[in-house]
Amino acid sequence: MNLVTLLPADKYLVINKTILSDQDKDTLINLYEPIIGATSVGLYLALWNDLSGPLVRNVDHSHHHLMTLLKLSLDEIKRSRESLESMGLIRTYYKEGDINEYIYELYSPLLPGDFFNNAIYNVVLYNNVGKSEYDNLVRRYQKADIDLTGYTDITKMINEVYESSSVSVPDNIQKKEFLGINTDNIIDFDFIISSLPKGLVNQRTFNLEIRKLINQLSFIYNFDNIKMCELIRESISEKGIINVNDLRKNARSRYQSQNGSLPSLVYRTQPEYLKSPTGDNSKRGKLIAVFENTTPYDFLKSKYNNSKPTSRDLKLLESLLIDLDMKPAVVNVLIDYVLKKNNNKLTTGFVETIAGQWKRENIETAADAMAFAEEEHNKSKKIAEKKSTTAKKQPEWFDEKIEKKTISDEEAKKMQEMMEKYK
């Protein structure tokens, strides 16, 4: 497809694969434009406009139509289209003929919450706009904190207002469709293979799972083909098998040696839109604030009495934040929970088992993580009591009394110092 030459006479057809709204335009301009640029957003909006309303498809246009409308060259249109493709906003199909034909499928931009919740989109936006502008964007989409103290929820349920009846459900109703970001083609594997010693590469060397990992590491650490090739050389066996753990370790070490730190995800706190409302001065509320306002790296460091965590534990943090896409506050709760339950040891298998369960439960906030951990602990405690065994040590936030307990001045000062230190 890279060899396809785009011509002014080439026809294109726009297919609407989703439901587009004014909110989508707001998201495009505020969240996507800082990454892909105004020209790419302009192309998306022009294709959207070609639909002439909520139609599924438009009539055929030539690319000369886009050149005239956007005042862009064909090369600029192609580059803009590729930017949209890379961000999961359009999918392109090509058919060769006397007059070449293209089909452009339009997909919805992610909802703001999902955008900030996505490890890759989130990091790319942060790196493009910087901390100050990123914080402004977060505040723009942040939920409003409303004090409902004294109010009673009197909302009616649907069965209280309407009677139900049986009706057939149509299966062809259009809905919002999200394509997602594509990191599958960052690395040129032909270049990688040609750069490795002959006879070393076999069918198992670059299977789909390995290719996906290499592309992800390349994106997260911003490594090009040459750097990834060097890392693969350091991680491949004589039988042509790439050691996944060695590849991760070598990528992380290379990044740290060049930048002095891990990727920004490890040093990020809980997104603002997932934080609890402020003002809860109970001990539990203060603990939640610590989980939410401390980076996983600094939280783990505090467990080491402010010594640097081991490389193994840092690798585990990276896996939770990048591979499982867990939220920073949830990772902090998980660390605290496992250390208490597992004799102050972060056993990888134990951590990953719990992390997988929490991910399947779609836990994204510190409060939800704490509640779920308490529930699971109570279940295991009941089983232990039946077997007449002693329950293991538990985090102090399992005590329901801390919901109402006001902390002492000394405790408040200690927590405040911790929060200030890790901001």
C-alpha positions in Angstrom: 0.0 0.0 0.0 3.0 2.4 0.5 3.6 2.2 -3.3 0.0 3.4 -4.1 0.1 6.8 -5.9 -2.8 9.1 -5.0 -4.1 11.0 -8.1 -6.6 14.0 -8.2 -9.0 11.9 -10.4 -9.1 9.0 -7.9 -12.6 8.5 -6.6 -13.5 8.1 -2.9 -16.6 7.0 -1.0 -17.2 7.9 2.6 -18.9 5.2 4.8 -20.3 6.3 8.2 -19.6 3.4 10.5 -20.7 5.2 13.6 -22.9 7.9 15.1 -21.3 11.3 15.0 -22.2 14.2 17.3 -21.2 17.8 18.1 -19.5 16.3 21.2 -17.2 14.4 18.9 -16.1 17.6 17.2 -15.2 19.0 20.6 -13.2 15.9 21.4 -11.4 16.0 18.0 -10.4 19.6 18.4 -9.3 19.5 22.1 -7.8 16.0 22.4 -6.9 14.7 19.0 -5.8 17.9 17.3 -2.8 18.5 19.6 -1.5 15.1 18.4 -2.4 14.8 14.7 -2.6 18.5 13.9 -5.3 20.8 12.5 -4.9 19.6 8.9 -5.8 16.0 9.8 -8.8 17.1 11.8 -9.8 19.3 8.9 -9.7 16.3 6.6 -11.8 14.2 9.0 -14.4 17.0 9.3 -14.5 17.4 5.4 -15.2 13.7 5.0 -17.8 13.9 7.7 -19.4 16.9 5.9 -19.5 14.8 2.7 -22.1 12.6 4.3 -24.5 15.6 4.1 -26.2 14.6 7.4 -26.8 11.3 9.2 -26.3 9.2 6.1 -24.5 5.9 6.1 -22.6 6.8 2.9 -22.1 9.6 0.4 -22.0 9.9 -3.4 -18.6 9.4 -5.1 -16.2 12.4 -5.0 -12.8 12.8 -6.6 -9.7 13.7 -4.5 -9.6 17.0 -6.5 -12.7 17.9 -4.5 -10.7 17.6 -1.3 -7.8 19.5 -2.7 -10.1 22.4 -3.7 -12.0 22.3 -0.4 -9.0 22.1 2.0 -6.4 23.9 -0.2 -4.1 21.0 0.3 -1.8 19.1 -2.0 -2.3 15.3 -2.5 0.8 14.6 -0.4 -0.7 16.6 2.5 -4.0 14.8 2.1 -2.3 11.5 2.2 -0.2 12.3 5.3 -3.3 13.7 7.0 -5.3 10.5 6.1 -2.5 8.3 7.5 -2.5 10.3 10.8 -6.3 9.7 11.1 -5.7 6.0 10.4 -3.0 5.7 13.0 -5.3 7.2 15.7 -8.2 4.9 14.8 -10.5 7.5 13.3 -10.7 6.1 9.8 -10.1 2.9 7.9 -9.0 3.0 4.3 -9.7 0.5 1.5 -8.2 0.8 -2.0 -9.2 -0.7 -5.4 -7.1 -0.3 -8.5 -8.7 0.4 -11.9 -8.8 2.8 -14.8 -9.8 5.3 -12.2 -8.6 4.1 -8.7 -11.2 4.0 -6.0 -11.0 4.5 -2.2 -13.4 3.8 0.6 -13.0 5.8 3.8 -14.8 4.4 6.8 -15.4 7.0 9.6 -15.2 5.9 13.2 -15.9 7.9 16.4 -13.2 9.5 18.4 -13.0 8.1 21.9 -15.1 9.6 24.7 -13.0 11.9 26.9 -13.0 9.5 29.8 -11.8 6.6 27.6 -9.2 8.8 25.9 -7.6 9.7 29.3 -8.1 6.1 30.4 -6.0 4.8 27.5 -2.3 4.4 28.2 -1.1 5.2 24.7 -3.5 8.1 23.8 -2.9 9.6 27.3 0.9 9.5 27.1 1.0 10.8 23.6 -1.2 13.8 24.5 0.8 14.5 27.6 4.1 14.4 25.6 2.7 16.7 22.9 1.1 19.5 25.1 3.1 19.4 28.3 2.0 19.2 31.9 0.3 22.6 32.2 -1.9 22.3 29.1 -2.6 18.6 29.9 -3.8 19.6 33.3 -6.1 22.2 31.7 -7.6 19.6 29.4 -8.2 17.2 32.3 -10.0 19.9 34.2 -12.1 20.7 31.1 -13.5 17.1 31.1 -13.5 16.6 34.9 -16.7 15.6 36.6 -18.2 18.3 38.8 -18.1 17.6 42.5 -21.6 18.1 44.0 -22.2 17.9 47.7 -25.3 15.7 48.1 -25.3 15.9 51.9 -28.9 16.1 53.1 -30.4 15.1 49.8 -32.4 12.0 49.1 -32.3 10.1 45.8 -36.0 9.9 44.7 -35.3 8.9 41.1 -38.0 6.5 39.7 -37.1 3.1 38.3 -38.4 2.3 34.8 -40.7 -0.4 36.1 -42.3 2.2 38.4 -43.3 4.4 35.5 -43.8 2.1 32.5 -45.3 -1.3 32.0 -43.2 -3.8 30.1 -44.2 -5.6 27.0 -42.6 -8.1 24.6 -41.2 -6.6 21.4 -38.7 -7.8 18.7 -35.4 -6.1 18.8 -34.0 -5.0 15.4 -30.4 -6.1 14.8 -29.4 -3.5 12.2 -29.6 -0.3 14.3 -26.5 1.8 13.9 -24.4 2.5 17.0 -21.1 4.2 17.9 -18.1 2.4 16.6 -14.5 2.9 17.8 -11.6 1.6 15.8 -8.8 2.1 18.4 -5.2 3.0 18.0 -3.0 0.8 15.8 0.6 0.1 17.0 1.1 -2.9 14.8 3.3 -1.3 12.1 5.8 0.8 13.9 8.7 -1.4 13.4 10.0 -2.5 10.0 10.5 -6.3 10.6 12.1 -6.8 7.1 14.8 -4.4 8.2 15.2 -6.2 11.6 15.4 -9.7 10.0 17.9 -8.5 7.4 20.1 -7.0 10.2 20.2 -10.2 12.2 22.8 -13.0 11.5 21.7 -15.3 8.7 20.3 -18.6 10.0 19.4 -17.1 13.4 15.8 -16.2 12.5 13.2 -19.0 12.2 9.4 -19.2 12.0 9.0 -18.8 15.8 11.3 -15.8 16.2 8.8 -13.1 15.1 5.3 -14.6 15.8 2.3 -12.3 16.2 2.7 -12.0 20.0 6.4 -11.1 19.7 5.7 -8.6 16.9 3.0 -6.9 19.0 5.3 -6.7 22.0 8.1 -5.2 19.9 5.8 -2.6 18.4 4.4 -1.7 21.9 7.9 -1.3 23.4 9.0 0.8 20.4 6.0 3.1 20.9 6.2 3.4 24.7 10.0 4.0 24.8 10.1 5.8 21.4 12.7 3.4 20.0 13.4 3.3 16.2 14.3 0.3 14.1 18.0 0.4 14.8 17.6 0.6 18.6 15.0 -2.2 18.6 17.3 -4.3 16.5 20.1 -3.8 19.1 17.8 -4.8 21.9 16.6 -7.9 20.0 20.2 -8.9 19.5 20.7 -8.7 23.3 17.5 -10.8 24.0 17.6 -13.6 21.4 19.0 -17.1 22.0 21.2 -19.1 19.6 18.0 -21.0 18.6 16.3 -17.8 17.4 14.0 -17.5 20.4 13.5 -14.0 21.8 13.3 -13.9 25.6 10.3 -11.7 26.4 11.5 -10.9 29.9 15.0 -10.0 28.7 13.6 -7.8 25.9 11.4 -5.9 28.4 14.3 -5.5 30.8 16.8 -4.4 28.2 14.3 -1.9 26.7 13.6 -0.5 30.2 17.3 -0.3 31.0 18.2 1.4 27.7 15.4 4.0 28.3 16.5 4.7 31.8 20.2 5.1 30.8 19.2 7.6 28.2 16.5 9.5 30.1 17.3 8.9 33.7 13.8 7.7 34.5 11.1 5.3 33.5 8.3 6.2 31.0 5.9 8.9 32.4 3.2 6.4 33.2 5.2 5.1 36.2 5.4 8.6 37.5 1.8 9.6 37.0 -0.8 9.9 39.6 -4.5 9.1 39.4 -6.3 11.0 36.6 -8.4 13.8 38.0 -11.7 12.5 36.6 -11.2 9.3 38.6 -10.4 10.9 41.9 -12.8 11.0 44.9 -14.5 14.3 45.9 -12.4 16.3 48.3 -13.4 17.1 51.8 -13.5 13.6 53.4 -11.4 14.1 56.6 -11.9 10.6 57.9 -8.9 8.3 58.1 -10.2 6.3 55.2 -10.7 9.5 53.2 -7.1 10.5 53.9 -5.8 7.1 52.8 -7.7 7.4 49.6 -6.1 10.8 49.0 -2.7 9.3 49.5 -3.4 6.5 47.0 -4.7 9.0 44.5 -2.0 11.7 44.8 1.1 9.5 45.0 2.7 8.0 41.9 3.1 4.2 41.9 6.9 4.6 41.8 6.9 6.9 44.8 4.4 4.8 46.7 6.5 1.7 46.2 9.6 3.7 47.1 7.9 4.7 50.4 7.5 1.0 51.2 11.3 0.6 50.7 11.8 3.3 53.4 12.6 5.8 50.6 15.2 3.6 49.0 15.0 2.9 45.2 12.8 -0.1 44.5 14.4 -3.2 42.9 14.4 -3.6 39.1 12.2 -6.6 39.5 9.5 -4.6 41.3 9.8 -1.7 38.8 9.3 -4.2 36.0 6.1 -5.4 37.8 4.9 -1.8 38.1 5.5 -1.3 34.4 3.5 -4.4 33.6 0.5 -3.3 35.7 0.4 0.2 34.2 1.2 -0.6 30.6 0.2 -4.2 29.9 -2.9 -4.3 32.1 -3.6 -0.5 31.7 -4.4 -0.3 35.5 -4.9 3.1 37.0 -2.1 4.5 39.3 -4.3 4.7 42.5 -5.5 1.1 41.9 -1.9 0.0 41.6 -1.1 1.7 44.9 -4.0 -0.1 46.6 -2.8 -3.3 45.1 0.7 -2.8 46.3 -0.5 -2.0 49.8 -2.9 -5.0 49.9 -0.4 -7.5 48.6 2.4 -6.4 51.0 0.1 -6.8 54.0 -1.4 -10.1 52.8 1.9 -11.7 51.6 4.3 -11.0 54.4 5.7 -7.8 52.9 6.6 -9.6 49.6 5.6 -8.6 46.1 5.4 -12.0 44.6 4.9 -11.6 40.9 2.4 -14.5 40.4 0.4 -13.4 43.4 0.3 -9.8 42.3 -0.7 -10.7 38.7 -3.5 -13.0 39.9 -5.1 -10.3 41.9 -4.4 -7.7 39.2 -6.1 -9.8 36.6 -9.2 -10.2 38.8 -9.4 -6.5 39.5 -9.0 -5.7 35.8 -11.8 -8.1 34.9 -14.0 -6.3 37.5 -13.1 -3.0 35.7 -11.8 -1.4 38.9 -10.5 2.0 38.2 -10.7 4.0 41.5 -9.0 3.7 44.8 -12.3 3.5 46.7 -13.5 0.6 44.5 -10.2 -1.3 44.8 -10.3 -1.0 48.6 -14.0 -2.1 48.7 -13.3 -5.1 46.5 -10.2 -6.1 48.5 -12.2 -5.9 51.7 -14.9 -8.1 50.2 -12.4 -10.7 49.1 -10.6 -10.6 52.4 -13.9 -11.2 54.3 -14.7 -14.2 52.1 -11.2 -15.8 52.7 -11.5 -14.9 56.4 -14.8 -16.9 56.7 -13.2 -19.9 55.0 -10.2 -19.6 57.3 -12.4 -19.5 60.4 -14.2 -22.6 59.3 -10.9 -24.3 59.1 -9.8 -22.9 62.5 -6.8 -21.1 61.0 -5.5 -17.7 61.9 -6.3 -15.0 59.4 -3.4 -13.2 57.8 -2.5 -9.6 58.6 -4.8 -7.1 56.9 -4.5 -3.5 55.8 -5.7 -1.0 58.4 -8.2 0.4 55.8 -10.2 -2.9 56.2 -11.5 -1.5 59.5 -14.9 0.0 58.9 -14.5 2.3 61.9 -12.0 4.4 60.0 -15.0 5.6 57.8 -16.0 7.9 60.7 -12.8 8.1 62.6 -11.1 11.5 62.5 -7.4 11.2 62.5 -5.1 12.8 65.1 -3.1 16.0 64.4 0.1 13.9 64.3 -1.4 11.4 61.8 -2.8 14.2 59.6 0.6 15.9 59.6 2.3 12.6 58.6 -0.1 12.0 55.7 0.1 15.6 54.5 3.9 15.4 54.5 3.7 12.2 52.4 1.2 13.8 49.9 3.3 17.0 49.6 6.4 14.9 49.1 5.0 12.9 46.2 3.1 15.6 44.4 
